[in-house]
Amino acid sequence: MNKYDSDIIKTLLLDEDFEDVSTPEEANFVLINTCSVREHAEKRAIGRLNSLKGLKNKKPEVIIGVLGCMAKELPDLINHPVVDFLAPPDSYRNLVKWIKAKKNGLIPEYKNEQYSNIFISPNNISSYLSITRGCNYFCSYCIVPYSRGYLRSRPPNEIIKEAENLVKNGVREITLLGQNINAYYYKGVDFPGILKKVAGIKEIERLNFLTSHPKDIPLSLFDVMAEHKNVTNYLHLPLQSASNRILMRMRRGYTIQDYMSLVNKGRKILPDLTLTTDILIGFPGEKDEDFKETIMAVKKIRFDQSYMFAYSERKSTLSALFNDNLEERIKNNRLRYLIEVQNEITEEKAHALKGKELEVLVVDKAKKGGKIGKSKNGKIIIVNGVAKIGSSYIVKINRINGWVPIGEIKKEV
């Protein structure tokens, strides 16, 4: 979502004849878009601000702004020696005039902001498209409802218009975005409904979506994914914990049994479904048996990949009031073991692709040669041979480098 917001900000500025430059030293204005979901993200942003002290001393006229969730959650950042203004997530329409006026302080936000009718200029064949903003679920550890507000769903006609504009500008892969995308609902159109409408745009070769909440997925979603060839058979479904006791403390609204049932039904309809997840380790009160339940679930479900994190306290959330936090040593040891378990599964799944032929859309250049491609079920494939970005090929996987499948082109689709 921050990448998408950064594209919105860039579009607003370029439309007003600003120019983007390669380094902070060349800039008149430096904007840092931030995230508050985890403590690590905040520390990285603070480190980036600290690194600009030399620039500010050498070039005091440069204007530096902090954008995004940290601008809302940490208002004291205005006192940082390099910071001139703060721009929370729903304030970007005011950004241009604020910058031109060279004002300091906090930019006011718009209520119910959706950033409609702002058409970003894509720089490659893949692009994001936000269909909701905010979230109505106050999971006890999550700061998103506080920093991004309540759920707002965009009208279907606006979403279709933006998608059509993207494909008109050469985009072939679109990822629909929402903090809880399956909660999308606008005047009778639910998420499977809007997914079906966007999938009807024939120029879209790959259609993805992020992020789903297990509580909100209707079984009809899997039917829509199966019915439309351009919808990727990929689902990112955060588990967070497999302990029902911890899930209840997290206020997630489902049990591990609910989650397993959903996964089984999805894999029955989509046998080649790629399943990834988020797992939060070391939540307050997590006992050894709770952690073991999570490990058992990971081994049973066999996620293709997991994004794994140790719990960090977020201001304003319910869990910040809990008084049974775990020692950092325990959290880190558990996280390290979970990563080892998941990495082994990820490697096994990658090697299972060796010798198979997959239809792959080439989306970008690879850093170490070849091209980056994406399969119908969302796998990242390195394609060797003469491949054109934006074209699809049948690729035979002939080796695995770490977890990354590498293949040769058999024919163009």
Secondary structure as the mmCIF struct_conf table of DSSP 4:
data_model
#
loop_
_struct_conf.conf_type_id
_struct_conf.id
_struct_conf.beg_label_comp_id
_struct_conf.beg_label_asym_id
_struct_conf.beg_label_seq_id
_struct_conf.end_label_comp_id
_struct_conf.end_label_asym_id
_struct_conf.end_label_seq_id
HELX_RH_AL_P HELX_RH_AL_P1 ASN A 2 LEU A 14
TURN_TY1_P TURN_TY1_P1 ASP A 15 ASP A 17
BEND BEND1 SER A 22 THR A 23
HELX_RH_3T_P HELX_RH_3T_P1 PRO A 24 GLU A 26
BEND BEND2 ASN A 28 ASN A 28
STRN STRN1 PHE A 29 THR A 34
BEND BEND3 VAL A 37 ARG A 38
HELX_RH_AL_P HELX_RH_AL_P2 GLU A 39 SER A 51
TURN_TY1_P TURN_TY1_P2 LEU A 52 LEU A 52
HELX_RH_AL_P HELX_RH_AL_P3 LYS A 53 LYS A 58
TURN_TY1_P TURN_TY1_P3 PRO A 60 GLU A 61
STRN STRN2 ILE A 63 GLY A 68
HELX_RH_AL_P HELX_RH_AL_P4 CYS A 69 GLU A 73
HELX_RH_3T_P HELX_RH_3T_P2 PRO A 75 ASN A 79
BEND BEND4 HIS A 80 HIS A 80
TURN_TY1_P TURN_TY1_P4 PRO A 81 VAL A 82
STRN STRN3 PHE A 85 ALA A 87
TURN_TY1_P TURN_TY1_P5 PRO A 89 ASP A 90
HELX_RH_3T_P HELX_RH_3T_P3 TYR A 92 ASN A 94
HELX_RH_AL_P HELX_RH_AL_P5 LEU A 95 ALA A 101
TURN_TY1_P TURN_TY1_P6 LYS A 102 LYS A 102
STRN STRN4 GLY A 105 LEU A 106
HELX_LH_PP_P HELX_LH_PP_P1 ILE A 107 TYR A 110
TURN_TY1_P TURN_TY1_P7 LYS A 111 ASN A 112
TURN_TY1_P TURN_TY1_P8 SER A 116 ASN A 117
BEND BEND5 ASN A 123 ILE A 125
STRN STRN5 SER A 126 SER A 130
STRN STRN6 THR A 132 ARG A 133
BEND BEND6 GLY A 134 GLY A 134
BEND BEND7 ASN A 136 ASN A 136
TURN_TY1_P TURN_TY1_P9 SER A 140 TYR A 141
HELX_RH_AL_P HELX_RH_AL_P6 VAL A 144 ARG A 148
BEND BEND8 TYR A 150 TYR A 150
STRN STRN7 ARG A 152 SER A 153
HELX_LH_PP_P HELX_LH_PP_P2 ARG A 154 PRO A 155
HELX_RH_AL_P HELX_RH_AL_P7 PRO A 156 LYS A 168
TURN_TY1_P TURN_TY1_P10 ASN A 169 GLY A 170
STRN STRN8 GLU A 173 LEU A 177
TURN_TY1_P TURN_TY1_P11 GLN A 179 ASN A 180
HELX_RH_3T_P HELX_RH_3T_P4 ILE A 181 ALA A 183
STRN STRN9 TYR A 185 TYR A 186
TURN_TY1_P TURN_TY1_P12 LYS A 187 GLY A 188
STRN STRN10 VAL A 189 ASP A 190
HELX_RH_AL_P HELX_RH_AL_P8 PHE A 191 ALA A 199
TURN_TY1_P TURN_TY1_P13 GLY A 200 GLY A 200
TURN_TY1_P TURN_TY1_P14 LYS A 202 GLU A 203
BEND BEND9 GLU A 205 GLU A 205
STRN STRN11 ARG A 206 LEU A 210
TURN_TY1_P TURN_TY1_P15 PRO A 214 ASP A 216
TURN_TY1_P TURN_TY1_P16 LEU A 219 LEU A 219
HELX_RH_AL_P HELX_RH_AL_P9 SER A 220 GLU A 227
TURN_TY1_P TURN_TY1_P17 LYS A 229 ASN A 230
STRN STRN12 VAL A 231 VAL A 231
BEND BEND10 ASN A 233 ASN A 233
STRN STRN13 TYR A 234 HIS A 236
STRN STRN14 GLN A 240 GLN A 240
BEND BEND11 ALA A 242 ALA A 242
HELX_RH_AL_P HELX_RH_AL_P10 ASN A 244 MET A 250
TURN_TY1_P TURN_TY1_P18 ARG A 251 ARG A 251
BEND BEND12 GLY A 253 GLY A 253
HELX_RH_AL_P HELX_RH_AL_P11 ILE A 256 ILE A 269
TURN_TY1_P TURN_TY1_P19 PRO A 271 ASP A 272
STRN STRN15 THR A 274 ILE A 281
BEND BEND13 GLY A 282 GLY A 282
TURN_TY1_P TURN_TY1_P20 PRO A 284 GLY A 285
HELX_RH_AL_P HELX_RH_AL_P12 ASP A 288 ILE A 301
BEND BEND14 ASP A 304 ASP A 304
STRN STRN16 GLN A 305 ALA A 310
TURN_TY1_P TURN_TY1_P21 LYS A 315 SER A 316
BEND BEND15 THR A 317 THR A 317
HELX_RH_3T_P HELX_RH_3T_P5 LEU A 318 LEU A 321
BEND BEND16 ASN A 323 ASN A 323
HELX_LH_PP_P HELX_LH_PP_P3 ASN A 325 GLU A 327
HELX_RH_AL_P HELX_RH_AL_P13 GLU A 328 HIS A 351
TURN_TY1_P TURN_TY1_P22 ALA A 352 GLY A 355
STRN STRN17 GLU A 357 LYS A 365
TURN_TY1_P TURN_TY1_P23 LYS A 367 LYS A 368
BEND BEND17 GLY A 369 GLY A 370
STRN STRN18 LYS A 371 SER A 375
TURN_TY1_P TURN_TY1_P24 LYS A 376 ASN A 377
STRN STRN19 ILE A 380 ASN A 384
BEND BEND18 GLY A 385 VAL A 386
TURN_TY1_P TURN_TY1_P25 ILE A 389 GLY A 390
STRN STRN20 SER A 392 ASN A 401
TURN_TY1_P TURN_TY1_P26 GLY A 402 TRP A 403
STRN STRN21 VAL A 404 GLU A 412
#
